[in-house]
Amino acid sequence: MDKIKNHVGIPKFLISQFENKEGLIFVYDIERNKKYFARAKNIGTEVGYYDSETEKLLSKDEETMFGSLISNLNNLKQYYKKTNELNNKYLVVEKFIKFQFFRSKKSLTIINKDSLSSIALGTLSSSDLIKISTELSNNTNLLSLIEKPLQMVILKTDLKRLITNSLGFYFTLKDGNVDKIIIPINPNEAIVIFHSSGEGFSHFTTDDLAITQLNNYCYSFEKACGNGFLIANDSNDMPE
């Protein structure tokens, strides 16, 4: 049986949210310093990267549920409804972040080389790591680094567009600690997760300078933790 082409990190449905009018996405391959346009089905893929069992697991336990959430958000026009939908599906977002972190090749390398688990379990494949992650609590991820309680809100951009990376999320830092987790869901919207002050928001907007800073955080996170590429709606959206 022929091996299938797997999206190693960011799922195809999320990549496709960044398509331009021609159905193409701009890609910046950081490791090879190459920039090009491609279709979602060809971005961040490797043939046979996951075994069939893992591919089905990812589709059922992560991608279908999070993809359904994104579809629901896209269909809602009022932002308070988007934010309500988002917070009603907290566990879906929590699971997405957990799985995506374990879809990083750098996470796999660290676990195989520098963790105590490598002594007991030997060298793990990406499929092994994903299967093990299903046995861990959903909050065994970066969300646990933000002080509880948490709040999720939609960020809406003005003119400047958001980019995303090979894992589909990143974090910002404050005083050396994780401050916010950002999940860009299209060039003009992102899910923002942060410590709740008790004040509710329907959504918030920010200026172009802040979006530039977020895109720089996305780039830095990708270099440190990702699989080596950024995606955007247009080449002008990339950090300089």
C-alpha positions as CSV (number, residue, x, y, z in Angstrom):
1,M,0.0,0.0,0.0
2,D,1.3,3.4,-0.9
3,K,2.2,5.7,1.9
4,I,0.1,8.9,2.2
5,K,1.4,12.5,2.3
6,N,1.1,13.8,5.9
7,H,1.0,17.3,7.1
8,V,3.7,17.1,9.8
9,G,2.6,20.0,11.9
10,I,-0.1,22.6,11.1
11,P,-3.2,20.9,9.7
12,K,-4.3,21.5,6.1
13,F,-7.6,23.1,7.1
14,L,-5.7,25.8,9.1
15,I,-3.2,26.4,6.3
16,S,-6.0,27.0,3.8
17,Q,-7.4,29.9,5.9
18,F,-4.4,31.9,4.6
19,E,-5.1,31.4,0.9
20,N,-5.1,34.4,-1.4
21,K,-7.6,34.9,-4.2
22,E,-5.7,32.5,-6.4
23,G,-5.9,29.7,-3.7
24,L,-2.2,30.1,-2.9
25,I,-0.3,30.6,0.4
26,F,3.0,32.4,0.7
27,V,5.7,30.3,2.4
28,Y,9.0,31.3,4.0
29,D,11.2,28.3,4.5
30,I,13.5,29.6,7.2
31,E,16.0,26.8,7.2
32,R,16.6,27.0,3.4
33,N,16.0,30.7,3.2
34,K,13.5,30.2,0.4
35,K,10.2,32.1,-0.3
36,Y,7.5,30.9,-2.6
37,F,3.7,30.5,-3.1
38,A,2.2,27.0,-2.8
39,R,-1.1,25.3,-2.3
40,A,-2.2,24.1,1.2
41,K,-2.0,20.4,0.2
42,N,1.7,20.7,-0.5
43,I,2.9,22.8,2.5
44,G,4.7,21.2,5.4
45,T,4.1,17.6,4.2
46,E,6.2,14.4,4.2
47,V,5.2,11.1,2.7
48,G,4.7,8.5,5.5
49,Y,5.7,10.8,8.3
50,Y,2.9,9.4,10.5
51,D,1.6,5.8,10.4
52,S,-2.0,5.2,9.4
53,E,-3.2,4.8,13.0
54,T,-1.7,8.1,14.1
55,E,-3.1,9.9,11.0
56,K,-6.6,8.7,12.0
57,L,-6.0,9.6,15.6
58,L,-5.0,13.2,14.7
59,S,-8.0,13.5,12.4
60,K,-10.5,12.3,15.0
61,D,-9.1,13.7,18.2
62,E,-7.7,17.0,17.1
63,E,-8.2,18.2,13.5
64,T,-11.9,17.5,13.0
65,M,-12.9,19.1,16.3
66,F,-10.7,22.2,15.9
67,G,-11.6,22.5,12.2
68,S,-15.3,22.4,13.1
69,L,-14.7,25.2,15.7
70,I,-12.9,27.4,13.1
71,S,-15.8,26.8,10.6
72,N,-18.3,27.8,13.3
73,L,-16.3,31.0,14.1
74,N,-16.1,31.9,10.4
75,N,-19.9,31.6,10.1
76,L,-20.6,33.9,13.0
77,K,-20.6,37.6,12.1
78,Q,-20.9,39.2,15.6
79,Y,-17.7,39.1,17.6
80,Y,-19.4,38.5,21.0
81,K,-20.9,35.4,19.5
82,K,-17.5,34.3,18.2
83,T,-16.0,34.7,21.7
84,N,-18.9,32.9,23.4
85,E,-18.4,30.0,20.9
86,L,-14.7,30.0,21.6
87,N,-15.1,29.8,25.4
88,N,-17.7,27.1,25.2
89,K,-15.2,25.0,23.3
90,Y,-12.3,25.6,25.7
91,L,-11.4,21.9,25.8
92,V,-11.1,21.7,22.0
93,V,-8.6,24.6,22.0
94,E,-6.7,23.0,24.9
95,K,-6.4,19.7,23.1
96,F,-5.3,21.5,19.9
97,I,-2.4,23.2,21.6
98,K,-1.3,19.9,23.3
99,F,-1.3,18.0,20.1
100,Q,0.4,20.8,18.1
101,F,3.3,21.0,20.6
102,F,3.9,17.3,20.2
103,R,3.9,17.7,16.4
104,S,7.1,19.7,16.5
105,K,10.2,17.9,15.2
106,K,12.2,19.9,17.8
107,S,10.1,18.6,20.6
108,L,10.7,15.0,19.4
109,T,14.5,15.6,19.2
110,I,14.6,17.0,22.7
111,I,12.6,14.1,24.1
112,N,14.8,11.6,22.4
113,K,18.1,13.2,23.3
114,D,17.7,15.0,26.6
115,S,14.7,13.6,28.5
116,L,14.5,10.8,31.1
117,S,11.8,9.1,29.0
118,S,14.4,8.2,26.4
119,I,16.1,5.9,28.9
120,A,12.9,4.0,29.6
121,L,11.3,4.2,26.1
122,G,14.2,4.3,23.7
123,T,14.1,6.4,20.6
124,L,10.5,7.5,19.7
125,S,9.1,8.2,16.3
126,S,6.7,11.1,15.8
127,S,3.8,8.6,15.7
128,D,5.0,7.1,19.1
129,L,5.0,10.6,20.6
130,I,1.5,11.5,19.4
131,K,0.1,8.3,20.8
132,I,1.8,8.8,24.1
133,S,0.4,12.4,24.2
134,T,-3.1,11.1,24.1
135,E,-2.5,9.5,27.5
136,L,-1.5,12.9,29.0
137,S,-3.9,15.4,30.5
138,N,-4.9,18.1,28.0
139,N,-3.4,20.8,30.2
140,T,0.0,19.2,29.9
141,N,1.1,21.9,27.6
142,L,1.9,25.6,27.4
143,L,-1.5,26.6,28.8
144,S,-0.3,25.3,32.2
145,L,2.3,28.1,32.1
146,I,-0.3,30.8,32.2
147,E,-1.8,31.7,35.6
148,K,-5.4,30.5,36.0
149,P,-8.2,31.4,35.4
150,L,-7.8,31.8,31.6
151,Q,-9.8,33.8,29.1
152,M,-10.0,33.3,25.3
153,V,-10.9,36.3,23.1
154,I,-10.8,36.9,19.4
155,L,-8.3,39.5,18.2
156,K,-9.3,41.4,15.0
157,T,-6.6,43.2,13.0
158,D,-7.1,46.5,11.3
159,L,-4.9,46.7,8.2
160,K,-1.8,44.7,8.8
161,R,-2.3,40.9,8.5
162,L,-1.2,38.1,10.8
163,I,1.1,35.3,9.8
164,T,1.3,31.8,11.3
165,N,3.9,29.1,11.7
166,S,4.4,25.4,11.2
167,L,2.6,24.6,14.4
168,G,-0.3,27.0,14.1
169,F,0.3,28.7,17.5
170,Y,3.0,30.6,19.5
171,F,3.3,32.5,22.7
172,T,4.4,36.0,23.9
173,L,6.5,36.6,27.0
174,K,6.4,39.1,29.8
175,D,9.1,39.3,32.4
176,G,10.4,36.0,31.1
177,N,7.1,34.1,31.6
178,V,4.5,33.0,29.1
179,D,2.0,35.8,28.9
180,K,-0.3,35.0,26.0
181,I,-0.8,32.2,23.6
182,I,-1.8,33.2,20.0
183,I,-3.5,31.0,17.5
184,P,-3.9,32.8,14.2
185,I,-7.0,31.4,12.5
186,N,-6.8,33.6,9.3
187,P,-4.9,36.7,8.3
188,N,-7.2,39.0,10.1
189,E,-8.2,37.1,13.3
190,A,-6.5,35.2,16.0
191,I,-7.5,33.4,19.2
192,V,-5.7,35.0,22.2
193,I,-5.5,33.1,25.5
194,F,-4.4,34.9,28.6
195,H,-4.9,35.2,32.4
196,S,-8.4,36.6,33.1
197,S,-8.7,39.9,35.0
198,G,-12.3,39.2,35.6
199,E,-13.4,41.7,32.9
200,G,-15.2,40.2,29.9
201,F,-14.5,41.2,26.3
202,S,-16.4,40.6,23.1
203,H,-13.2,40.9,21.2
204,F,-10.4,43.4,20.8
205,T,-8.4,45.1,18.1
206,T,-4.9,46.5,18.0
207,D,-2.7,48.7,15.8
208,D,-0.3,47.7,13.0
209,L,2.7,48.1,15.2
210,A,1.4,45.5,17.7
211,I,0.6,43.1,14.8
212,T,4.2,43.5,13.6
213,Q,5.4,42.6,17.0
214,L,3.1,39.5,17.1
215,N,4.4,38.4,13.7
216,N,8.0,38.8,15.1
217,Y,7.0,36.6,18.1
218,C,5.6,34.0,15.7
219,Y,8.9,34.0,13.7
220,S,11.0,33.7,16.9
221,F,8.8,30.8,18.2
222,E,9.1,29.1,14.9
223,K,12.9,29.3,15.0
224,A,13.0,27.9,18.5
225,C,10.3,25.3,18.5
226,G,8.8,24.7,15.1
227,N,9.5,22.7,11.9
228,G,11.1,25.5,9.9
229,F,8.6,27.6,8.0
230,L,6.1,30.4,8.2
231,I,3.0,31.0,6.1
232,A,1.1,34.1,5.2
233,N,-1.6,35.5,2.8
234,D,1.0,37.7,1.0
235,S,4.8,38.1,0.9
236,N,4.4,41.6,2.4
237,D,3.1,40.1,5.6
238,M,6.3,38.5,6.6
239,P,8.7,40.0,9.1
240,E,11.6,41.8,7.6
